[in-house]
Amino acid sequence: MCQIYTAWSKLLDASATIKVAEPFRYDLVNTGREVLAQLAGPAGHNFSTAIHNAAGKLDAAVIKRTGAFYTQVLDDLDALLATDTAFQLGPWIQMAKTFAAENGVEDCVPSSTSGWPTITSCVKFYEWNARSQLTTWNPTPLGSKIPGGPIDYASKHWSGLVSDYYGNRVTITMNQALSDAAAGKALDSGALDTLMGQHAYNWTTATNPYPTESVGDFVDVSKAMMSKYKSWFASC
């Protein structure tokens, strides 16, 4: 982690004199992405440990602290990724919709229309597929729990996906854990699976737009992120 963090620092230093060009933007954002992603790993582990307490007793204060920090890192990672279109969800979804609209494809209906009543056009069908591929892989029908199989198999560090899908998934989990902690019981995994299924269905069938152009200045956002998390790398 120190090597990656040091590389990020040197790239940021270079931003004061180097001519801004897409290869440099990509390298700076990508290196910062790796730093925040490596920080998100232990943050997620701490949150998972808090909600799966071996003794079966949930500590609300620990759940709030670890869950809040985990979602903060994910939201900040999302903001950094948004500054380069190479790390955005929007272009992926737009390409899927454009393909459906321009190519007159025939296979535009889910195998079970009762499971996905809002998928009523070819454009929606292709967007739904594009969203499902990145998340649950196996599509989640309405009213179903999270499906089996390789969930997160094709996950990406893409702006829009990190915050709206993965970040909200953490928030949903945290709220369930806090509810169970207040009731003095262990995490209700069955209830959580149902909530995860609802979240997956809602997100994969949604049609809200995502940016297809960079959002924010990549140097300014990178500097803000480094300043915010530099204490975690003090030993470097």
ROKE-639828 format. One record per residue: x, y, z of N, C-alpha, C in turn; residue number from 1. Coordinates in nm, 3 decimals, padded with zeros to 5 digits, always signed. Layout:
residues N
<<X; Y; Z>; <X; Y; Z>; <X; Y; Z>; NUM>;
...
***
This chain:
residues 236
<<+00.083; -00.121; +00.000>; <+00.000; +00.000; +00.000>; <+00.086; +00.126; +00.000>; 1>;
<<+00.200; +00.122; +00.070>; <+00.287; +00.240; +00.075>; <+00.345; +00.271; -00.063>; 2>;
<<+00.378; +00.170; -00.139>; <+00.433; +00.194; -00.273>; <+00.329; +00.263; -00.362>; 3>;
<<+00.206; +00.216; -00.355>; <+00.100; +00.276; -00.436>; <+00.071; +00.418; -00.388>; 4>;
<<+00.067; +00.436; -00.257>; <+00.041; +00.569; -00.201>; <+00.151; +00.667; -00.241>; 5>;
<<+00.276; +00.622; -00.235>; <+00.389; +00.708; -00.274>; <+00.381; +00.744; -00.422>; 6>;
<<+00.345; +00.648; -00.505>; <+00.330; +00.674; -00.648>; <+00.221; +00.778; -00.672>; 7>;
<<+00.112; +00.768; -00.599>; <+00.002; +00.864; -00.611>; <+00.049; +01.004; -00.572>; 8>;
<<+00.127; +01.012; -00.463>; <+00.180; +01.140; -00.417>; <+00.269; +01.205; -00.523>; 9>;
<<+00.355; +01.124; -00.585>; <+00.447; +01.178; -00.687>; <+00.371; +01.222; -00.812>; 10>;
<<+00.267; +01.150; -00.848>; <+00.186; +01.191; -00.962>; <+00.115; +01.324; -00.933>; 11>;
<<+00.068; +01.338; -00.809>; <+00.003; +01.463; -00.772>; <+00.103; +01.579; -00.773>; 12>;
<<+00.223; +01.554; -00.726>; <+00.327; +01.658; -00.732>; <+00.355; +01.698; -00.877>; 13>;
<<+00.356; +01.600; -00.964>; <+00.385; +01.626; -01.105>; <+00.274; +01.705; -01.173>; 14>;
<<+00.153; +01.698; -01.118>; <+00.040; +01.766; -01.181>; <+00.059; +01.917; -01.184>; 15>;
<<+00.151; +01.969; -01.101>; <+00.173; +02.114; -01.099>; <+00.250; +02.162; -01.222>; 16>;
<<+00.322; +02.073; -01.286>; <+00.406; +02.114; -01.399>; <+00.377; +02.039; -01.528>; 17>;
<<+00.320; +01.919; -01.519>; <+00.300; +01.839; -01.640>; <+00.178; +01.890; -01.717>; 18>;
<<+00.184; +01.880; -01.847>; <+00.071; +01.919; -01.930>; <-00.041; +01.817; -01.913>; 19>;
<<-00.158; +01.867; -01.883>; <-00.272; +01.777; -01.859>; <-00.313; +01.711; -01.989>; 20>;
<<-00.309; +01.578; -01.990>; <-00.350; +01.499; -02.106>; <-00.418; +01.373; -02.055>; 21>;
<<-00.497; +01.310; -02.140>; <-00.575; +01.195; -02.095>; <-00.490; +01.083; -02.035>; 22>;
<<-00.376; +01.046; -02.090>; <-00.297; +00.940; -02.024>; <-00.260; +00.975; -01.880>; 23>;
<<-00.228; +01.103; -01.855>; <-00.193; +01.143; -01.719>; <-00.315; +01.140; -01.629>; 24>;
<<-00.428; +01.189; -01.681>; <-00.552; +01.185; -01.603>; <-00.583; +01.041; -01.561>; 25>;
<<-00.574; +00.951; -01.656>; <-00.605; +00.810; -01.627>; <-00.511; +00.755; -01.520>; 26>;
<<-00.382; +00.782; -01.533>; <-00.285; +00.728; -01.438>; <-00.307; +00.783; -01.298>; 27>;
<<-00.334; +00.912; -01.289>; <-00.356; +00.972; -01.157>; <-00.481; +00.917; -01.090>; 28>;
<<-00.590; +00.911; -01.165>; <-00.716; +00.860; -01.110>; <-00.703; +00.711; -01.079>; 29>;
<<-00.640; +00.637; -01.167>; <-00.628; +00.492; -01.147>; <-00.543; +00.459; -01.025>; 30>;
<<-00.435; +00.536; -01.003>; <-00.350; +00.512; -00.886>; <-00.424; +00.549; -00.758>; 31>;
<<-00.496; +00.660; -00.761>; <-00.577; +00.697; -00.646>; <-00.687; +00.595; -00.620>; 32>;
<<-00.744; +00.544; -00.728>; <-00.845; +00.439; -00.715>; <-00.789; +00.319; -00.638>; 33>;
<<-00.666; +00.280; -00.671>; <-00.605; +00.166; -00.604>; <-00.582; +00.194; -00.456>; 34>;
<<-00.541; +00.316; -00.424>; <-00.518; +00.352; -00.284>; <-00.649; +00.342; -00.204>; 35>;
<<-00.755; +00.404; -00.255>; <-00.882; +00.402; -00.183>; <-00.943; +00.262; -00.181>; 36>;
<<-00.923; +00.185; -00.288>; <-00.974; +00.048; -00.291>; <-00.905; -00.038; -00.186>; 37>;
<<-00.774; -00.018; -00.170>; <-00.702; -00.095; -00.069>; <-00.743; -00.052; +00.071>; 38>;
<<-00.783; +00.071; +00.087>; <-00.834; +00.117; +00.216>; <-00.974; +00.063; +00.240>; 39>;
<<-01.052; +00.050; +00.133>; <-01.188; -00.003; +00.146>; <-01.187; -00.149; +00.189>; 40>;
<<-01.081; -00.222; +00.153>; <-01.073; -00.363; +00.191>; <-01.080; -00.385; +00.340>; 41>;
<<-00.986; -00.330; +00.418>; <-00.994; -00.347; +00.564>; <-01.116; -00.279; +00.626>; 42>;
<<-01.164; -00.169; +00.563>; <-01.285; -00.104; +00.614>; <-01.404; -00.200; +00.604>; 43>;
<<-01.413; -00.268; +00.491>; <-01.519; -00.367; +00.473>; <-01.504; -00.485; +00.567>; 44>;
<<-01.380; -00.526; +00.590>; <-01.355; -00.638; +00.682>; <-01.398; -00.602; +00.824>; 45>;
<<-01.366; -00.481; +00.867>; <-01.405; -00.438; +01.002>; <-01.557; -00.433; +01.017>; 46>;
<<-01.624; -00.385; +00.911>; <-01.770; -00.379; +00.916>; <-01.830; -00.520; +00.919>; 47>;
<<-01.775; -00.609; +00.838>; <-01.824; -00.747; +00.835>; <-01.804; -00.814; +00.971>; 48>;
<<-01.691; -00.788; +01.036>; <-01.665; -00.845; +01.168>; <-01.767; -00.793; +01.269>; 49>;
<<-01.803; -00.665; +01.256>; <-01.898; -00.605; +01.349>; <-02.038; -00.665; +01.337>; 50>;
<<-02.081; -00.694; +01.215>; <-02.218; -00.744; +01.198>; <-02.228; -00.895; +01.211>; 51>;
<<-02.114; -00.964; +01.205>; <-02.113; -01.109; +01.223>; <-02.037; -01.144; +01.350>; 52>;
<<-02.077; -01.079; +01.458>; <-02.012; -01.100; +01.587>; <-02.018; -01.247; +01.626>; 53>;
<<-01.901; -01.305; +01.656>; <-01.894; -01.448; +01.687>; <-01.978; -01.483; +01.810>; 54>;
<<-01.990; -01.389; +01.903>; <-02.067; -01.415; +02.024>; <-02.217; -01.396; +02.003>; 55>;
<<-02.255; -01.347; +01.886>; <-02.396; -01.330; +01.855>; <-02.456; -01.201; +01.907>; 56>;
<<-02.377; -01.118; +01.977>; <-02.427; -00.992; +02.032>; <-02.376; -00.876; +01.950>; 57>;
<<-02.467; -00.799; +01.895>; <-02.430; -00.688; +01.808>; <-02.411; -00.560; +01.890>; 58>;
<<-02.304; -00.488; +01.860>; <-02.273; -00.362; +01.926>; <-02.309; -00.249; +01.830>; 59>;
<<-02.415; -00.175; +01.861>; <-02.465; -00.072; +01.771>; <-02.360; +00.035; +01.743>; 60>;
<<-02.283; +00.072; +01.844>; <-02.183; +00.178; +01.826>; <-02.075; +00.134; +01.728>; 61>;
<<-02.031; +00.009; +01.739>; <-01.928; -00.042; +01.648>; <-01.983; -00.056; +01.507>; 62>;
<<-02.108; -00.099; +01.496>; <-02.171; -00.112; +01.364>; <-02.180; +00.024; +01.296>; 63>;
<<-02.223; +00.126; +01.370>; <-02.234; +00.261; +01.313>; <-02.098; +00.314; +01.271>; 64>;
<<-01.997; +00.295; +01.357>; <-01.865; +00.349; +01.328>; <-01.803; +00.283; +01.207>; 65>;
<<-01.804; +00.151; +01.203>; <-01.741; +00.079; +01.091>; <-01.822; +00.093; +00.964>; 66>;
<<-01.954; +00.092; +00.975>; <-02.040; +00.107; +00.857>; <-02.030; +00.246; +00.797>; 67>;
<<-02.025; +00.348; +00.882>; <-02.015; +00.485; +00.832>; <-01.883; +00.509; +00.761>; 68>;
<<-01.775; +00.454; +00.818>; <-01.645; +00.474; +00.754>; <-01.638; +00.399; +00.621>; 69>;
<<-01.692; +00.279; +00.618>; <-01.690; +00.200; +00.495>; <-01.766; +00.271; +00.384>; 70>;
<<-01.885; +00.322; +00.413>; <-01.962; +00.392; +00.310>; <-01.894; +00.522; +00.270>; 71>;
<<-01.827; +00.586; +00.365>; <-01.754; +00.710; +00.333>; <-01.644; +00.683; +00.232>; 72>;
<<-01.567; +00.578; +00.253>; <-01.459; +00.544; +00.160>; <-01.517; +00.512; +00.022>; 73>;
<<-01.627; +00.438; +00.019>; <-01.688; +00.402; -00.109>; <-01.741; +00.526; -00.182>; 74>;
<<-01.803; +00.617; -00.109>; <-01.855; +00.739; -00.171>; <-01.740; +00.825; -00.224>; 75>;
<<-01.631; +00.833; -00.148>; <-01.517; +00.912; -00.194>; <-01.448; +00.847; -00.314>; 76>;
<<-01.442; +00.716; -00.312>; <-01.388; +00.644; -00.428>; <-01.473; +00.673; -00.551>; 77>;
<<-01.604; +00.673; -00.533>; <-01.696; +00.702; -00.643>; <-01.672; +00.842; -00.699>; 78>;
<<-01.651; +00.939; -00.610>; <-01.627; +01.076; -00.654>; <-01.498; +01.088; -00.733>; 79>;
<<-01.395; +01.017; -00.692>; <-01.269; +01.019; -00.765>; <-01.285; +00.954; -00.903>; 80>;
<<-01.352; +00.841; -00.908>; <-01.373; +00.771; -01.033>; <-01.452; +00.855; -01.133>; 81>;
<<-01.541; +00.939; -01.083>; <-01.627; +01.019; -01.170>; <-01.549; +01.119; -01.253>; 82>;
<<-01.423; +01.147; -01.214>; <-01.347; +01.250; -01.285>; <-01.284; +01.200; -01.414>; 83>;
<<-01.301; +01.072; -01.447>; <-01.248; +01.018; -01.573>; <-01.352; +00.923; -01.631>; 84>;
<<-01.388; +00.945; -01.756>; <-01.492; +00.862; -01.819>; <-01.453; +00.715; -01.830>; 85>;
<<-01.323; +00.685; -01.819>; <-01.280; +00.545; -01.823>; <-01.330; +00.468; -01.702>; 86>;
<<-01.371; +00.541; -01.597>; <-01.416; +00.476; -01.474>; <-01.560; +00.513; -01.440>; 87>;
<<-01.640; +00.536; -01.543>; <-01.780; +00.572; -01.522>; <-01.874; +00.462; -01.571>; 88>;
<<-01.985; +00.449; -01.499>; <-02.089; +00.355; -01.538>; <-02.169; +00.404; -01.658>; 89>;
<<-02.186; +00.537; -01.668>; <-02.272; +00.595; -01.771>; <-02.244; +00.549; -01.912>; 90>;
<<-02.118; +00.551; -01.958>; <-02.090; +00.509; -02.095>; <-02.128; +00.364; -02.123>; 91>;
<<-02.111; +00.277; -02.024>; <-02.146; +00.134; -02.041>; <-02.296; +00.119; -02.066>; 92>;
<<-02.376; +00.187; -01.985>; <-02.521; +00.178; -02.001>; <-02.564; +00.243; -02.131>; 93>;
<<-02.505; +00.356; -02.164>; <-02.543; +00.426; -02.286>; <-02.512; +00.342; -02.410>; 94>;
<<-02.399; +00.272; -02.409>; <-02.366; +00.185; -02.522>; <-02.468; +00.073; -02.538>; 95>;
<<-02.513; +00.016; -02.427>; <-02.613; -00.091; -02.433>; <-02.743; -00.039; -02.491>; 96>;
<<-02.786; +00.077; -02.446>; <-02.911; +00.135; -02.495>; <-02.901; +00.173; -02.642>; 97>;
<<-02.787; +00.226; -02.681>; <-02.767; +00.265; -02.821>; <-02.768; +00.143; -02.911>; 98>;
<<-02.704; +00.035; -02.866>; <-02.703; -00.088; -02.945>; <-02.846; -00.138; -02.968>; 99>;
<<-02.927; -00.137; -02.864>; <-03.065; -00.184; -02.877>; <-03.145; -00.097; -02.972>; 100>;
<<-03.121; +00.033; -02.965>; <-03.200; +00.125; -03.048>; <-03.158; +00.121; -03.195>; 101>;
<<-03.032; +00.095; -03.222>; <-02.981; +00.105; -03.358>; <-02.978; -00.027; -03.435>; 102>;
<<-02.984; -00.139; -03.365>; <-02.962; -00.266; -03.434>; <-03.086; -00.353; -03.449>; 103>;
<<-03.199; -00.309; -03.396>; <-03.323; -00.382; -03.417>; <-03.316; -00.527; -03.371>; 104>;
<<-03.250; -00.553; -03.259>; <-03.235; -00.690; -03.212>; <-03.371; -00.750; -03.176>; 105>;
<<-03.382; -00.882; -03.189>; <-03.510; -00.947; -03.170>; <-03.532; -00.997; -03.027>; 106>;
<<-03.425; -01.041; -02.961>; <-03.439; -01.101; -02.829>; <-03.445; -00.991; -02.724>; 107>;
<<-03.563; -00.935; -02.702>; <-03.577; -00.822; -02.612>; <-03.683; -00.843; -02.505>; 108>;
<<-03.705; -00.967; -02.466>; <-03.805; -00.997; -02.364>; <-03.744; -01.093; -02.262>; 109>;
<<-03.756; -01.064; -02.131>; <-03.706; -01.158; -02.030>; <-03.774; -01.293; -02.043>; 110>;
<<-03.707; -01.398; -01.999>; <-03.763; -01.533; -02.010>; <-03.891; -01.547; -01.928>; 111>;
<<-03.904; -01.467; -01.822>; <-04.026; -01.468; -01.741>; <-04.068; -01.324; -01.719>; 112>;
<<-04.162; -01.275; -01.798>; <-04.201; -01.135; -01.790>; <-04.265; -01.100; -01.656>; 113>;
<<-04.320; -01.199; -01.585>; <-04.381; -01.171; -01.456>; <-04.277; -01.131; -01.353>; 114>;
<<-04.153; -01.174; -01.374>; <-04.046; -01.140; -01.280>; <-03.990; -01.002; -01.301>; 115>;
<<-04.011; -00.947; -01.420>; <-03.956; -00.815; -01.453>; <-04.061; -00.735; -01.530>; 116>;
<<-04.169; -00.694; -01.464>; <-04.282; -00.631; -01.535>; <-04.249; -00.498; -01.599>; 117>;
<<-04.141; -00.432; -01.557>; <-04.109; -00.300; -01.613>; <-04.021; -00.309; -01.737>; 118>;
<<-03.971; -00.427; -01.769>; <-03.885; -00.442; -01.888>; <-03.975; -00.459; -02.009>; 119>;
<<-04.014; -00.345; -02.069>; <-04.117; -00.347; -02.172>; <-04.068; -00.299; -02.308>; 120>;
<<-03.940; -00.277; -02.323>; <-03.886; -00.234; -02.452>; <-03.746; -00.291; -02.469>; 121>;
<<-03.699; -00.287; -02.593>; <-03.567; -00.339; -02.622>; <-03.458; -00.259; -02.550>; 122>;
<<-03.475; -00.127; -02.545>; <-03.376; -00.042; -02.478>; <-03.369; -00.076; -02.329>; 123>;
<<-03.486; -00.093; -02.267>; <-03.489; -00.129; -02.125>; <-03.429; -00.267; -02.103>; 124>;
<<-03.454; -00.357; -02.195>; <-03.403; -00.494; -02.184>; <-03.250; -00.495; -02.185>; 125>;
<<-03.193; -00.418; -02.275>; <-03.047; -00.417; -02.284>; <-02.983; -00.343; -02.167>; 126>;
<<-03.050; -00.239; -02.118>; <-02.997; -00.170; -02.000>; <-03.005; -00.262; -01.878>; 127>;
<<-03.114; -00.334; -01.865>; <-03.130; -00.431; -01.755>; <-03.020; -00.536; -01.759>; 128>;
<<-02.990; -00.587; -01.878>; <-02.883; -00.685; -01.892>; <-02.747; -00.624; -01.855>; 129>;
<<-02.724; -00.502; -01.900>; <-02.597; -00.435; -01.871>; <-02.579; -00.414; -01.721>; 130>;
<<-02.686; -00.379; -01.653>; <-02.680; -00.358; -01.508>; <-02.667; -00.491; -01.434>; 131>;
<<-02.737; -00.593; -01.478>; <-02.731; -00.723; -01.411>; <-02.594; -00.786; -01.424>; 132>;
<<-02.532; -00.772; -01.541>; <-02.401; -00.833; -01.563>; <-02.298; -00.782; -01.463>; 133>;
<<-02.307; -00.654; -01.429>; <-02.210; -00.593; -01.339>; <-02.235; -00.623; -01.192>; 134>;
<<-02.354; -00.674; -01.159>; <-02.393; -00.689; -01.019>; <-02.421; -00.835; -00.985>; 135>;
<<-02.546; -00.876; -00.998>; <-02.582; -01.012; -00.955>; <-02.550; -01.119; -01.059>; 136>;
<<-02.515; -01.079; -01.179>; <-02.488; -01.171; -01.289>; <-02.616; -01.246; -01.326>; 137>;
<<-02.666; -01.330; -01.238>; <-02.797; -01.393; -01.260>; <-02.904; -01.291; -01.220>; 138>;
<<-02.994; -01.254; -01.311>; <-03.093; -01.151; -01.280>; <-03.182; -01.188; -01.162>; 139>;
<<-03.222; -01.088; -01.084>; <-03.306; -01.107; -00.966>; <-03.449; -01.068; -00.998>; 140>;
<<-03.543; -01.164; -00.995>; <-03.684; -01.131; -01.025>; <-03.747; -01.049; -00.914>; 141>;
<<-03.859; -00.985; -00.944>; <-03.936; -00.910; -00.846>; <-03.979; -01.001; -00.732>; 142>;
<<-03.958; -00.957; -00.609>; <-04.000; -01.034; -00.492>; <-03.910; -01.149; -00.455>; 143>;
<<-03.795; -01.160; -00.519>; <-03.704; -01.271; -00.493>; <-03.589; -01.227; -00.403>; 144>;
<<-03.532; -01.323; -00.331>; <-03.410; -01.298; -00.256>; <-03.294; -01.293; -00.355>; 145>;
<<-03.180; -01.252; -00.308>; <-03.063; -01.243; -00.392>; <-03.036; -01.379; -00.456>; 146>;
<<-03.010; -01.386; -00.586>; <-02.996; -01.516; -00.652>; <-02.864; -01.584; -00.619>; 147>;
<<-02.861; -01.714; -00.639>; <-02.737; -01.787; -00.620>; <-02.645; -01.766; -00.739>; 148>;
<<-02.524; -01.815; -00.726>; <-02.431; -01.803; -00.838>; <-02.321; -01.703; -00.810>; 149>;
<<-02.252; -01.661; -00.913>; <-02.133; -01.576; -00.898>; <-02.167; -01.427; -00.880>; 150>;
<<-02.231; -01.392; -00.767>; <-02.264; -01.253; -00.740>; <-02.136; -01.170; -00.733>; 151>;
<<-02.139; -01.054; -00.793>; <-02.023; -00.963; -00.801>; <-01.913; -01.018; -00.892>; 152>;
<<-01.945; -01.116; -00.972>; <-01.845; -01.178; -01.060>; <-01.780; -01.077; -01.153>; 153>;
<<-01.860; -00.986; -01.206>; <-01.808; -00.888; -01.302>; <-01.812; -00.747; -01.244>; 154>;
<<-01.795; -00.734; -01.114>; <-01.800; -00.603; -01.050>; <-01.687; -00.513; -01.100>; 155>;
<<-01.713; -00.385; -01.100>; <-01.617; -00.287; -01.152>; <-01.602; -00.172; -01.052>; 156>;
<<-01.486; -00.107; -01.056>; <-01.467; +00.019; -00.985>; <-01.510; +00.130; -01.080>; 157>;
<<-01.641; +00.150; -01.089>; <-01.698; +00.251; -01.178>; <-01.784; +00.348; -01.098>; 158>;
<<-01.768; +00.476; -01.125>; <-01.850; +00.576; -01.060>; <-01.998; +00.553; -01.093>; 159>;
<<-02.081; +00.564; -00.993>; <-02.223; +00.533; -01.009>; <-02.253; +00.396; -00.956>; 160>;
<<-02.171; +00.300; -00.991>; <-02.187; +00.164; -00.943>; <-02.138; +00.151; -00.799>; 161>;
<<-02.023; +00.209; -00.770>; <-01.963; +00.196; -00.637>; <-02.053; +00.257; -00.530>; 162>;
<<-02.101; +00.378; -00.553>; <-02.182; +00.446; -00.453>; <-02.327; +00.397; -00.451>; 163>;
<<-02.391; +00.396; -00.568>; <-02.534; +00.366; -00.574>; <-02.566; +00.220; -00.548>; 164>;
<<-02.480; +00.130; -00.592>; <-02.509; -00.011; -00.573>; <-02.438; -00.067; -00.449>; 165>;
<<-02.306; -00.059; -00.447>; <-02.231; -00.118; -00.336>; <-02.242; -00.036; -00.208>; 166>;
<<-02.234; +00.096; -00.221>; <-02.248; +00.180; -00.102>; <-02.384; +00.165; -00.038>; 167>;
<<-02.490; +00.166; -00.119>; <-02.625; +00.149; -00.065>; <-02.645; +00.010; -00.007>; 168>;
<<-02.575; -00.088; -00.062>; <-02.584; -00.223; -00.007>; <-02.527; -00.227; +00.135>; 169>;
<<-02.420; -00.153; +00.158>; <-02.364; -00.143; +00.293>; <-02.462; -00.075; +00.387>; 170>;
<<-02.525; +00.033; +00.339>; <-02.621; +00.106; +00.422>; <-02.739; +00.017; +00.460>; 171>;
<<-02.790; -00.060; +00.365>; <-02.901; -00.151; +00.392>; <-02.860; -00.254; +00.497>; 172>;
<<-02.740; -00.308; +00.483>; <-02.690; -00.406; +00.579>; <-02.675; -00.343; +00.717>; 173>;
<<-02.620; -00.224; +00.722>; <-02.601; -00.155; +00.850>; <-02.735; -00.130; +00.919>; 174>;
<<-02.834; -00.086; +00.844>; <-02.965; -00.059; +00.904>; <-03.028; -00.186; +00.960>; 175>;
<<-03.015; -00.298; +00.888>; <-03.068; -00.424; +00.938>; <-02.994; -00.466; +01.065>; 176>;
<<-02.862; -00.452; +01.065>; <-02.782; -00.490; +01.182>; <-02.817; -00.403; +01.302>; 177>;
<<-02.839; -00.273; +01.280>; <-02.876; -00.184; +01.391>; <-03.014; -00.219; +01.446>; 178>;
<<-03.105; -00.256; +01.358>; <-03.238; -00.298; +01.401>; <-03.229; -00.425; +01.486>; 179>;
<<-03.147; -00.519; +01.443>; <-03.131; -00.643; +01.519>; <-03.058; -00.618; +01.651>; 180>;
<<-02.962; -00.525; +01.649>; <-02.890; -00.491; +01.772>; <-02.986; -00.432; +01.875>; 181>;
<<-03.078; -00.346; +01.828>; <-03.176; -00.285; +01.918>; <-03.269; -00.390; +01.979>; 182>;
<<-03.293; -00.498; +01.903>; <-03.379; -00.606; +01.950>; <-03.302; -00.708; +02.033>; 183>;
<<-03.170; -00.687; +02.045>; <-03.088; -00.778; +02.125>; <-03.067; -00.914; +02.063>; 184>;
<<-03.063; -00.920; +01.930>; <-03.043; -01.048; +01.863>; <-02.934; -01.038; +01.758>; 185>;
<<-02.893; -01.153; +01.708>; <-02.790; -01.158; +01.604>; <-02.848; -01.109; +01.471>; 186>;
<<-02.760; -01.083; +01.376>; <-02.804; -01.037; +01.245>; <-02.900; -01.137; +01.182>; 187>;
<<-03.013; -01.087; +01.136>; <-03.114; -01.170; +01.070>; <-03.075; -01.184; +00.923>; 188>;
<<-03.003; -01.290; +00.892>; <-02.951; -01.307; +00.756>; <-03.064; -01.330; +00.655>; 189>;
<<-03.173; -01.392; +00.699>; <-03.286; -01.415; +00.610>; <-03.352; -01.285; +00.568>; 190>;
<<-03.372; -01.196; +00.664>; <-03.431; -01.066; +00.633>; <-03.336; -00.986; +00.546>; 191>;
<<-03.207; -00.997; +00.574>; <-03.109; -00.924; +00.494>; <-03.106; -00.974; +00.351>; 192>;
<<-03.116; -01.105; +00.331>; <-03.119; -01.160; +00.195>; <-03.238; -01.104; +00.116>; 193>;
<<-03.352; -01.091; +00.183>; <-03.470; -01.035; +00.117>; <-03.446; -00.890; +00.077>; 194>;
<<-03.387; -00.813; +00.167>; <-03.357; -00.673; +00.138>; <-03.256; -00.661; +00.025>; 195>;
<<-03.157; -00.750; +00.024>; <-03.058; -00.749; -00.084>; <-03.123; -00.781; -00.218>; 196>;
<<-03.220; -00.872; -00.216>; <-03.293; -00.906; -00.338>; <-03.373; -00.787; -00.390>; 197>;
<<-03.437; -00.714; -00.298>; <-03.513; -00.596; -00.337>; <-03.421; -00.489; -00.395>; 198>;
<<-03.307; -00.471; -00.330>; <-03.211; -00.372; -00.378>; <-03.159; -00.409; -00.517>; 199>;
<<-03.126; -00.535; -00.535>; <-03.075; -00.581; -00.664>; <-03.179; -00.563; -00.774>; 200>;
<<-03.303; -00.601; -00.745>; <-03.410; -00.585; -00.845>; <-03.430; -00.438; -00.880>; 201>;
<<-03.439; -00.354; -00.776>; <-03.464; -00.211; -00.799>; <-03.352; -00.148; -00.881>; 202>;
<<-03.227; -00.182; -00.849>; <-03.115; -00.117; -00.918>; <-03.101; -00.169; -01.061>; 203>;
<<-03.116; -00.297; -01.081>; <-03.096; -00.352; -01.216>; <-03.209; -00.317; -01.312>; 204>;
<<-03.328; -00.290; -01.260>; <-03.440; -00.254; -01.348>; <-03.459; -00.102; -01.357>; 205>;
<<-03.378; -00.026; -01.285>; <-03.389; +00.120; -01.290>; <-03.342; +00.173; -01.425>; 206>;
<<-03.384; +00.293; -01.458>; <-03.343; +00.355; -01.585>; <-03.291; +00.497; -01.562>; 207>;
<<-03.252; +00.527; -01.439>; <-03.198; +00.661; -01.411>; <-03.067; +00.681; -01.486>; 208>;
<<-03.045; +00.801; -01.538>; <-02.923; +00.827; -01.617>; <-02.800; +00.845; -01.529>; 209>;
<<-02.684; +00.814; -01.585>; <-02.555; +00.839; -01.521>; <-02.470; +00.921; -01.617>; 210>;
<<-02.381; +01.004; -01.564>; <-02.299; +01.091; -01.650>; <-02.216; +01.011; -01.750>; 211>;
<<-02.200; +01.069; -01.869>; <-02.114; +01.009; -01.971>; <-01.995; +01.100; -02.000>; 212>;
<<-01.982; +01.208; -01.923>; <-01.867; +01.295; -01.930>; <-01.810; +01.311; -01.789>; 213>;
<<-01.683; +01.346; -01.780>; <-01.618; +01.356; -01.649>; <-01.688; +01.457; -01.560>; 214>;
<<-01.688; +01.428; -01.430>; <-01.752; +01.513; -01.330>; <-01.645; +01.557; -01.229>; 215>;
<<-01.619; +01.686; -01.223>; <-01.519; +01.737; -01.131>; <-01.380; +01.739; -01.192>; 216>;
<<-01.291; +01.818; -01.131>; <-01.152; +01.827; -01.176>; <-01.071; +01.714; -01.114>; 217>;
<<-01.007; +01.634; -01.195>; <-00.941; +01.513; -01.145>; <-00.825; +01.544; -01.051>; 218>;
<<-00.755; +01.655; -01.074>; <-00.645; +01.693; -00.985>; <-00.699; +01.743; -00.851>; 219>;
<<-00.798; +01.830; -00.854>; <-00.855; +01.883; -00.730>; <-00.916; +01.774; -00.644>; 220>;
<<-00.991; +01.683; -00.707>; <-01.053; +01.574; -00.632>; <-00.947; +01.480; -00.575>; 221>;
<<-00.844; +01.454; -00.654>; <-00.735; +01.368; -00.607>; <-00.667; +01.430; -00.485>; 222>;
<<-00.639; +01.561; -00.491>; <-00.577; +01.630; -00.378>; <-00.666; +01.624; -00.254>; 223>;
<<-00.796; +01.642; -00.273>; <-00.889; +01.638; -00.161>; <-00.892; +01.499; -00.097>; 224>;
<<-00.889; +01.396; -00.179>; <-00.891; +01.260; -00.127>; <-00.761; +01.227; -00.054>; 225>;
<<-00.648; +01.271; -00.109>; <-00.520; +01.245; -00.043>; <-00.514; +01.316; +00.091>; 226>;
<<-00.559; +01.440; +00.094>; <-00.558; +01.515; +00.219>; <-00.648; +01.449; +00.324>; 227>;
<<-00.760; +01.398; +00.280>; <-00.857; +01.338; +00.372>; <-00.806; +01.209; +00.434>; 228>;
<<-00.729; +01.131; +00.357>; <-00.689; +00.998; +00.405>; <-00.540; +00.984; +00.434>; 229>;
<<-00.466; +01.095; +00.430>; <-00.321; +01.084; +00.447>; <-00.282; +01.029; +00.584>; 230>;
<<-00.364; +01.049; +00.686>; <-00.331; +00.999; +00.819>; <-00.325; +00.847; +00.824>; 231>;
<<-00.397; +00.783; +00.734>; <-00.398; +00.637; +00.729>; <-00.267; +00.582; +00.671>; 232>;
<<-00.189; +00.671; +00.611>; <-00.064; +00.629; +00.549>; <+00.056; +00.699; +00.612>; 233>;
<<+00.039; +00.739; +00.738>; <+00.144; +00.812; +00.807>; <+00.273; +00.732; +00.817>; 234>;
<<+00.262; +00.601; +00.827>; <+00.381; +00.516; +00.841>; <+00.461; +00.507; +00.710>; 235>;
<<+00.403; +00.553; +00.600>; <+00.474; +00.548; +00.471>; <+00.576; +00.660; +00.460>; 236>;
***
